[in-house]
Amino acid sequence: MPNSRSGVASLLIAIIDAALFVAVWVLGFLQHYSVVRLSMTFFVTGIIGSVALLPLAFVLSGISLLKKGVSRSFPLIALAIEGCVLTIIVGVLVWWFTVPGNLSDLSVSGHGRYCYTGDIFGQEPLYRCVEKTDTIEAHLGETFGLAYTLNGGPDGGNVTVEQIWLYPPPGVRESPNSPNQLQVSRNTQSRIGLSSFMMYTFDHDWELVPGTWTFQIWVGQEKLVQRSFVVVLR
């Protein structure tokens, strides 16, 4: 049959995409991912699964061209072209997530109480400002912090920033049995020209520590911003 090989290749792509779909959604359900994160993760993994069969599509289309001519080989040629297009898409995605940025400065666009609204590609969380304030009431579920934008180029370029939380005495512990800490830091990737956030959410009773909480953002040895909040008990 003239289209048997193209049918096999298409079937393999469908099986791989279906397996990835099931695996991503099961993993996402177990990890409590948002619908946006699940959808974008499936989109990316589906593209990767299709591109993985690109060499097979080219080999089969080449064999079909030699044996049967262009007209009967069109399905396989179309499949190979599809793979090329998907490869370009993957290349753009890889560039978007890895290109380094050149930082000029940082601007703070807001601070205070926030609520979580979703994420971008399952990576960058999004928040909406509820109230601009430096005074935070300590209660479970409260999220507070600051929103900032890195300026420079190119747009979307990655910059590694260090976010530091300074807690008031006697400090905050991360679990019921861990020691209190006066400082916690993490490195994260922020993007040139896009809103980024440094937040803290009171998830446990032992985190409800009144006093001055200070948020700092560093790039290398340079402190770009510092913002303090006064946490008070109800």
Secondary structure by P-SEA (a helix, b strand, c coil): ccaaaaaaaaaaaaaaaaaaaaaaaaaaaaacccaaaaaaaaaaaaaaaaaaaaaaaaaaaaaaaaccccccaaaaaaaaaaaaaaaaaaaaaaaaacbbbbbcccccccccbbbbcccccccbbbbbbccccccccccccbbbbbbbbbbcccccbbbbbbbbbbbcccbbbcccccccccbbbbbbbbbccccccccccccccccccccbbbbbbbccccccbbbbbbbbcc
